[in-house]
Amino acid sequence: MNSGIVYQGAPASALAGNAYANFQQTHKTRTPVVLTNANDGMLHAFRASDGQELFAYIPGFIVPRLNALTDSNYKHHPLLDATPTVGDAHLNGQWRSVLVSGAGAGAQGIFALDVTEPDSFSEAQVLWEFTDADHTAMGNVLGKPRLVRVRMNDAGSGTDSYKWMAVVPGGVNNHRSDAHTNTSANPSIFFIDLEARPSPAAPWREGVNFWRVELPPGNDATAPGVIQITTVQTHGSGNLEAIVAGDLHGNVWKLSFHQKGVSSLGTDGLVNLAKLNGMGENRNPLFVALSANGTRQPITSAPAIATAFSGMRLIVVGTGKYLETTDNSIPAAPANAVYALLDSANAIADRSNLQAISIDTSGNASSTAFTLGTGGGQKQGWYIDLEGHAGERQVSDLVLDRGRLVFTTLKPGGGSCGESGGRNFEIDVLTGRGTSWESSVGLLGGPMLLGTGNPAVSDSNTSGRRTVTYRMSIVSQGSEGTAIESSHLTITQQVGRMSWRQVHNHRDIAP
């Protein structure tokens, strides 16, 4: 019900090195597959060309739950209910394609498979499984794990060492009263060695084949949890530079891996947070999302990272939750918002440090002029307040393309006739200005961007500068179908020579 679909074709990551180039060459004609979880308890791999099933996998921790499917009084409950992640990793001296997935609401656990050759999958391609029996902080993993190359040793402590790992947001409900209850209830982010081969003789051991960072919620008013994370990686190597995450208490966390490696982490997750916290050696977040009346706003979607200026970045997060029956409430409590936060060494105290963006009756997003920065009179980002009276929230993927931010919001039961709906937004990520329009296809999921035609390139001017114009169609996905918003996104960028003059008639100039 809640699992997305993942396509795997030929290896296509932007990773450098002859070994990876050889891996790409070897597997350039491998069978393309479509992978998805399902509530029969199976991860399914279908051949993309004709839909023929190549294999299915049932995680061991799901097997005890399968007898419910034969109950004559069966009522739906999830078994495998999360979207898998597929990527390439260097394991045991060779490149492989790996799938890692949580079980969503079905169970508190994750699993990893080698899917390099999907048409010859066998038991030997099962890498590992990890559940709350291996660490009680593992919850129901609703978000997507990330496959990254993680620093092992601290900078300056010898030759830099790295390992490919699954970085997993620990999800929700780790405090649930079951056989493996986590007494602290704090959410965690796990780092799990993809090369690990746990066994009864050599089980999972924290600090040996997995590591963990714990995130303190900040209050006890609502249930804690971390649903999604976003990783920042070095182009070419896949080295993990930073992790950005939002949690259900509105905290925005930034973990830095420039100086610290995971091998220096212990078994106290809060101490580990202080070591990796991008805000210094403390347990403070970069920002806490609070509504205008000071109520914490839950974050359930993955943050988006945009380039700002002078090597700085903007972190964009939307707030809102759509996980429980009570999340259908209108008006929304608290009212939600979308924030763009300047990533610096200084925490952002509150929304007064951000520029407010207003939406007029025509859907236009605008504000007074402001300058991004951390100096006096400057703003450390911007925010848009969503319609609290309509229960509006932002819970799906944010899409960034060439400086433009595209996202959707969700309004459960919103509309004059009680139908669900939402809004589409197309925003300049640096200024927060842009436009929005109501959904024409009901309750909205995340948007898609499709290129329309070829980019149009202008002639060079006397300085050798040109412009290129991209035309993008925004595809809205909703409960009533899809809609193509063909006229909503045109991006023009400067290309060609930027900083010197091109002399076109140099052959005519006398020496």
matplotlib code that plots the C-alpha trace (Angstrom):
import matplotlib.pyplot as plt

x = [0.0, 2.8, 5.7, 7.1, 8.5, 12.2, 13.7, 17.1, 18.8, 22.5, 24.8, 24.6, 26.1, 28.5, 31.3, 35.0, 37.7, 38.6, 37.1, 33.7, 34.0, 34.7, 31.7, 29.5, 30.8, 30.3, 26.7, 25.6, 23.2, 21.9, 18.2, 16.3, 13.9, 11.2, 11.4, 8.7, 7.5, 4.0, 1.7, 2.0, 5.2, 7.5, 10.0, 9.2, 11.5, 9.7, 11.4, 10.8, 10.3, 7.3, 6.4, 7.6, 8.5, 12.2, 12.3, 10.6, 12.1, 10.5, 12.5, 12.9, 11.4, 8.2, 7.7, 6.0, 3.4, 2.4, -0.2, -2.5, -3.0, -4.8, -7.2, -10.8, -11.5, -8.5, -8.4, -5.8, -2.6, 0.8, 3.7, 6.2, 5.1, 8.1, 10.0, 13.3, 16.6, 18.9, 22.5, 26.0, 28.6, 32.1, 32.0, 34.7, 36.9, 34.3, 31.5, 27.9, 24.4, 22.6, 19.0, 18.2, 14.6, 12.6, 9.3, 7.4, 4.4, 4.8, 7.7, 10.7, 13.5, 15.4, 17.1, 19.8, 20.1, 22.7, 20.7, 23.7, 22.3, 18.6, 17.8, 20.1, 19.2, 19.7, 19.9, 23.6, 22.6, 20.9, 23.4, 21.7, 18.7, 18.6, 15.7, 14.8, 16.1, 19.6, 19.1, 15.9, 16.2, 15.3, 11.7, 9.3, 11.4, 9.0, 11.7, 14.3, 17.8, 20.8, 23.8, 27.0, 30.8, 31.3, 34.5, 35.8, 38.7, 38.9, 40.7, 44.4, 44.5, 46.3, 45.4, 41.7, 39.6, 36.1, 33.4, 30.2, 27.2, 23.4, 22.4, 18.9, 16.5, 15.2, 11.6, 8.9, 7.5, 10.8, 9.2, 6.3, 5.7, 6.9, 9.7, 12.3, 11.2, 13.5, 13.2, 14.6, 12.2, 14.6, 14.8, 18.1, 20.0, 21.8, 25.0, 25.1, 28.1, 27.1, 29.9, 28.7, 27.8, 26.3, 25.9, 25.1, 28.9, 29.5, 26.3, 25.5, 27.6, 27.3, 30.7, 31.9, 29.5, 26.9, 26.9, 24.2, 23.4, 20.5, 18.3, 16.8, 13.2, 13.1, 9.8, 7.4, 4.2, 4.0, 5.5, 9.2, 10.6, 12.8, 11.2, 13.5, 17.1, 19.1, 22.8, 25.4, 28.1, 31.3, 30.9, 32.9, 33.7, 30.4, 32.1, 29.5, 30.0, 26.8, 23.4, 20.4, 17.3, 14.0, 12.1, 8.6, 9.3, 10.3, 14.1, 16.4, 19.6, 22.9, 25.6, 29.1, 31.6, 34.5, 36.5, 35.0, 34.7, 32.2, 34.9, 35.3, 31.7, 30.7, 27.4, 25.9, 23.9, 23.6, 27.4, 27.8, 25.5, 27.7, 30.7, 29.1, 26.7, 27.3, 26.3, 29.4, 29.9, 26.4, 23.0, 21.4, 19.7, 20.3, 16.7, 13.4, 10.3, 7.7, 4.3, 3.5, 2.0, 5.1, 3.9, 6.4, 5.7, 6.5, 8.8, 8.2, 9.5, 13.2, 15.0, 16.2, 19.7, 20.4, 23.6, 23.4, 26.6, 30.3, 30.1, 27.1, 23.9, 20.2, 18.3, 14.6, 12.1, 8.4, 6.3, 3.3, 2.3, 0.0, 0.6, -2.3, -6.1, -6.0, -3.9, -7.1, -8.0, -9.0, -7.8, -4.3, -2.8, -0.3, -0.4, 2.4, 5.1, 7.9, 11.3, 14.6, 17.4, 20.9, 23.4, 26.2, 28.0, 25.4, 22.0, 19.0, 17.3, 13.7, 11.6, 12.2, 15.6, 13.9, 12.1, 8.3, 6.9, 3.3, 0.8, -1.8, -5.3, -3.9, -1.4, 1.7, 4.5, 6.2, 8.1, 9.9, 13.6, 16.0, 19.6, 20.6, 23.4, 24.3, 25.2, 23.2, 20.0, 20.4, 18.1, 19.1, 16.5, 12.8, 9.5, 6.0, 3.1, 0.6, -3.2, -3.8, -7.6, -7.5, -5.2, -2.5, 0.8, 3.9, 4.7, 6.0, 9.4, 10.7, 12.2, 15.1, 16.2, 18.5, 17.6, 13.9, 12.0, 8.9, 6.7, 3.2, 1.1, -1.8, -5.2, -7.1, -10.8, -10.1, -12.3, -15.8, -17.4, -15.2, -13.0, -9.2, -6.8, -3.6, -1.5, 1.4, 4.3, 7.1, 9.6, 13.0, 14.9, 17.1, 14.3, 11.2, 9.3, 7.2, 3.7, 1.2, -2.0, -4.6, -4.6, -6.8, -6.3, -7.4, -5.1, -1.6, 1.6, 5.0, 5.6, 7.6, 9.6, 9.9, 12.0, 10.0, 11.9, 15.5, 17.2, 17.2, 20.7, 21.1, 23.9, 27.1, 27.3, 30.5, 31.7, 31.2, 28.2, 25.1, 22.0, 20.3, 16.6, 15.1, 11.4, 10.1, 6.6, 5.4, 3.5, 1.0, 0.2, -3.1, -5.8, -7.8, -5.0, -2.3, -2.1, 0.6, 1.2, 3.0, 3.3, 4.6, 8.4, 10.9, 14.5, 17.1, 20.8, 23.9, 26.5, 29.6, 32.5, 31.8, 34.7, 36.7, 36.0, 36.1, 37.6, 35.7, 37.6, 41.1, 42.4, 41.6, 43.6, 47.1, 49.9]
y = [0.0, 2.5, 1.0, 2.9, 1.3, 1.3, 0.7, -0.9, -0.9, -0.7, 0.7, 4.5, 6.1, 9.0, 7.1, 7.4, 4.8, 2.1, -0.6, 1.0, 1.7, -2.1, -2.9, -0.6, -2.3, -5.8, -5.2, -2.6, -5.2, -6.8, -7.4, -4.3, -4.9, -3.2, -3.8, -3.2, -4.4, -5.8, -6.8, -10.4, -10.1, -10.2, -8.0, -8.6, -8.2, -8.0, -8.0, -4.5, -5.5, -7.8, -7.9, -11.5, -12.1, -13.0, -13.5, -12.7, -12.5, -12.9, -11.5, -13.9, -11.5, -11.4, -15.2, -15.5, -13.0, -14.7, -17.1, -14.1, -14.2, -17.5, -16.4, -16.6, -13.5, -11.7, -7.9, -5.9, -5.2, -4.3, -6.8, -5.1, -1.5, 0.7, 1.8, 0.0, 1.8, 0.4, 1.6, 0.5, -0.2, -1.6, -4.8, -7.2, -5.9, -5.7, -3.5, -4.8, -3.4, -3.6, -3.2, -2.1, -1.8, -1.3, -3.1, 0.1, -0.4, -4.2, -4.8, -3.3, -4.3, -3.9, -6.2, -6.0, -8.0, -8.3, -7.6, -7.2, -10.0, -10.1, -12.9, -15.3, -14.3, -17.0, -17.5, -16.5, -13.0, -12.3, -10.0, -9.5, -8.6, -6.3, -5.9, -4.5, -7.8, -6.6, -3.2, -2.0, 1.5, 0.1, 1.1, 0.8, 2.1, 4.1, 6.1, 5.2, 4.1, 5.6, 3.8, 5.8, 5.5, 6.5, 7.7, 5.2, 7.0, 10.6, 13.1, 13.3, 9.9, 8.1, 7.2, 7.9, 4.8, 4.3, 1.6, 1.4, 1.4, 1.6, 4.7, 4.1, 6.5, 4.4, 5.3, 5.3, 3.2, 1.9, 2.5, 0.1, -2.4, -5.6, -8.2, -5.5, -2.2, 0.8, 2.5, 5.9, 6.2, 8.6, 8.1, 7.0, 7.0, 3.7, 3.1, -0.6, -2.1, -3.6, -6.1, -7.5, -11.2, -11.7, -15.2, -16.8, -17.0, -13.4, -11.5, -7.8, -5.7, -2.0, -0.3, -3.3, -3.8, -1.1, 2.3, 4.7, 8.3, 9.2, 12.3, 13.9, 15.0, 18.1, 17.5, 14.7, 16.1, 13.9, 10.6, 10.9, 9.5, 10.2, 9.2, 10.5, 11.6, 13.3, 12.6, 15.0, 13.1, 13.9, 13.7, 10.8, 9.0, 8.8, 9.8, 11.0, 14.6, 15.3, 14.0, 16.3, 15.0, 16.4, 14.6, 14.4, 17.2, 19.7, 19.5, 19.9, 18.0, 18.2, 15.6, 16.3, 13.7, 16.0, 15.4, 12.5, 8.8, 6.3, 4.0, 6.6, 6.3, 4.4, 2.8, 5.9, 7.4, 10.9, 11.1, 10.1, 12.9, 15.4, 14.1, 14.4, 17.4, 20.1, 22.6, 21.8, 19.4, 19.6, 18.1, 21.2, 21.1, 23.6, 24.8, 23.9, 24.3, 26.2, 27.5, 31.2, 30.3, 28.4, 24.8, 22.2, 21.2, 17.6, 16.8, 13.6, 14.4, 14.2, 17.6, 19.0, 20.6, 23.5, 25.4, 29.0, 31.1, 31.0, 27.3, 27.5, 25.5, 26.0, 23.2, 23.1, 21.2, 21.0, 20.2, 18.1, 14.5, 12.1, 8.8, 8.2, 8.5, 11.7, 13.3, 13.8, 16.6, 20.0, 22.5, 21.3, 21.4, 22.8, 24.8, 23.8, 25.6, 25.2, 26.5, 27.2, 27.4, 28.7, 26.0, 27.6, 27.0, 29.0, 27.6, 29.6, 30.8, 31.0, 32.1, 35.8, 35.2, 34.1, 36.1, 35.6, 34.7, 35.6, 33.9, 36.2, 35.2, 34.4, 32.0, 34.2, 33.9, 37.2, 39.1, 42.4, 42.4, 40.6, 39.4, 35.9, 35.8, 35.7, 39.3, 42.2, 42.9, 39.7, 36.7, 33.1, 31.8, 32.1, 30.4, 30.0, 29.4, 26.9, 27.1, 25.8, 26.2, 23.7, 21.2, 21.9, 20.1, 19.1, 15.4, 14.3, 14.7, 18.1, 18.4, 20.7, 21.5, 24.3, 26.5, 25.9, 24.2, 22.2, 20.6, 19.7, 20.1, 17.9, 19.0, 16.1, 16.7, 20.2, 21.8, 23.2, 19.7, 18.0, 16.3, 16.0, 18.1, 20.2, 22.8, 22.7, 25.1, 26.3, 28.5, 30.2, 28.4, 31.4, 34.0, 32.0, 33.8, 32.0, 30.7, 28.1, 26.6, 24.2, 20.5, 19.4, 15.7, 15.4, 14.3, 15.0, 12.9, 14.1, 15.9, 14.8, 17.0, 16.0, 17.9, 19.2, 19.3, 20.3, 23.2, 26.4, 28.0, 31.6, 33.1, 34.4, 38.0, 40.1, 38.7, 35.1, 34.6, 32.7, 31.6, 28.2, 27.9, 24.6, 23.9, 21.5, 20.0, 19.5, 16.3, 16.2, 12.8, 12.7, 10.4, 11.1, 10.6, 12.7, 16.2, 17.8, 21.5, 22.2, 26.0, 26.3, 26.0, 27.6, 28.0, 30.3, 30.0, 31.7, 29.5, 30.0, 32.3, 34.0, 36.3, 37.4, 38.8, 36.7, 38.5, 37.0, 38.9, 38.3, 37.2, 40.6, 42.5, 43.5, 42.2]
z = [0.0, 0.9, -1.0, -3.9, -7.1, -7.8, -11.3, -11.7, -15.2, -16.0, -13.3, -13.7, -10.6, -11.1, -9.3, -10.4, -10.9, -13.4, -11.2, -11.3, -15.1, -15.5, -13.4, -15.6, -18.7, -17.4, -16.4, -19.0, -20.6, -17.4, -17.2, -16.1, -13.2, -11.3, -7.5, -4.9, -1.5, -1.1, 1.7, 0.9, 2.9, -0.2, -2.0, -5.7, -8.7, -12.0, -15.4, -16.7, -20.3, -19.8, -16.0, -15.6, -11.9, -11.6, -7.8, -4.5, -1.1, 2.3, 5.2, 8.0, 10.6, 8.4, 8.2, 11.7, 10.5, 7.3, 9.0, 9.2, 5.4, 5.6, 8.4, 7.1, 9.1, 7.7, 8.1, 6.3, 8.2, 6.6, 6.2, 3.9, 3.6, 2.7, -0.4, -1.0, -2.0, -4.7, -5.3, -6.0, -3.3, -3.1, -1.0, -0.3, -3.1, -5.8, -6.9, -6.4, -6.7, -3.3, -2.2, 1.3, 2.6, 5.8, 6.5, 7.1, 9.4, 9.0, 11.4, 13.1, 10.9, 7.6, 5.1, 2.5, -0.8, -3.5, -6.7, -9.1, -11.3, -10.7, -13.1, -11.2, -7.6, -5.0, -1.2, -1.4, -2.4, 1.0, 2.8, 6.2, 8.2, 11.2, 13.6, 17.0, 18.5, 17.4, 18.9, 20.6, 19.1, 15.7, 15.0, 12.1, 9.2, 7.0, 5.1, 2.5, 3.6, 1.9, 0.6, 1.2, 1.8, 5.4, 7.0, 9.6, 11.4, 12.6, 10.3, 11.1, 12.8, 9.9, 6.4, 5.7, 5.9, 4.5, 4.4, 2.4, 4.7, 4.8, 6.7, 8.1, 9.8, 12.7, 12.1, 14.8, 17.6, 18.9, 22.4, 21.6, 24.3, 22.8, 23.3, 22.5, 23.9, 23.8, 27.2, 26.1, 23.1, 21.5, 17.7, 16.1, 12.9, 12.2, 10.2, 9.2, 7.5, 4.2, 4.4, 7.7, 7.7, 11.2, 12.6, 16.0, 16.5, 15.4, 15.9, 15.4, 17.8, 18.2, 17.5, 15.5, 12.5, 13.2, 14.8, 16.0, 16.7, 19.0, 18.6, 21.7, 20.8, 23.0, 24.8, 25.6, 24.2, 21.1, 20.0, 18.8, 15.5, 12.5, 9.2, 6.4, 6.0, 3.2, 2.6, 1.1, -0.7, -2.5, -6.3, -7.8, -4.5, -2.8, 0.5, 3.1, 4.0, 6.0, 7.0, 7.3, 9.0, 10.5, 13.3, 14.5, 17.1, 14.4, 15.1, 12.0, 12.6, 10.7, 11.2, 9.9, 8.8, 7.7, 10.9, 12.7, 11.7, 13.0, 14.5, 17.3, 18.3, 21.4, 22.4, 23.9, 21.1, 22.7, 23.2, 19.5, 18.5, 20.3, 18.4, 14.9, 15.5, 12.9, 15.5, 17.7, 20.6, 22.0, 21.4, 19.8, 16.4, 13.6, 13.8, 15.6, 13.4, 15.5, 14.3, 14.8, 18.2, 19.3, 18.7, 17.4, 13.8, 12.8, 9.9, 7.9, 4.4, 3.4, 3.4, 0.1, -0.2, -2.5, -3.3, -2.0, -2.2, -1.0, -0.6, 1.7, 1.3, 1.9, 3.7, 2.7, 5.0, 5.0, 8.1, 8.5, 9.3, 7.6, 9.4, 11.8, 11.7, 13.7, 11.0, 9.0, 11.4, 10.1, 10.9, 11.3, 14.8, 14.6, 11.4, 9.1, 7.0, 4.5, 5.6, 3.7, 6.2, 5.6, 6.6, 8.6, 11.9, 13.7, 14.8, 13.7, 16.8, 15.5, 12.6, 13.3, 11.7, 8.5, 5.8, 5.7, 2.2, 1.7, -0.7, -2.3, -3.5, -7.0, -5.5, -6.0, -3.4, -2.7, -0.1, 0.6, -0.6, 1.7, 1.7, 2.7, 5.3, 8.9, 9.4, 10.8, 8.9, 6.8, 6.9, 7.4, 5.0, 4.4, 5.3, 3.9, 6.3, 4.9, 5.4, 8.9, 8.5, 5.6, 7.4, 4.7, 5.2, 3.3, 3.5, 0.1, -1.7, -2.5, -6.0, -6.9, -10.5, -11.5, -8.5, -8.8, -5.9, -6.8, -4.2, -3.3, -0.2, 1.0, 2.3, 3.8, 3.3, 2.0, -0.7, -0.9, -1.2, 1.4, -1.1, -0.4, -2.3, -2.1, -3.8, -6.2, -5.6, -7.9, -6.1, -6.6, -3.8, -3.0, -2.7, -1.8, -4.6, -7.1, -7.7, -6.5, -7.8, -6.5, -7.3, -10.2, -9.3, -5.7, -2.8, -4.0, -3.8, -4.8, -8.1, -11.1, -13.5, -17.2, -19.8, -22.7, -26.0, -26.4, -24.5, -26.5, -26.7, -27.7, -29.8, -28.1, -27.4, -27.7, -24.4, -25.5, -23.2, -24.1, -22.4, -22.4, -21.7, -20.3, -20.5, -17.8, -17.4, -13.8, -13.5, -10.6, -9.1, -7.2, -6.0, -9.1, -11.7, -13.1, -14.6, -16.7, -15.7, -19.0, -18.7, -15.2, -15.3, -17.7, -16.5, -18.2, -17.2, -18.4, -20.1, -22.3, -21.3, -18.0, -17.1, -20.1, -23.5, -26.6, -29.6, -32.6, -35.3, -33.9, -37.3, -38.7, -36.0, -37.1, -34.9]

ax = plt.figure().add_subplot(projection="3d")
ax.plot(x, y, z, "-o")
ax.set_aspect("equal")
plt.show()
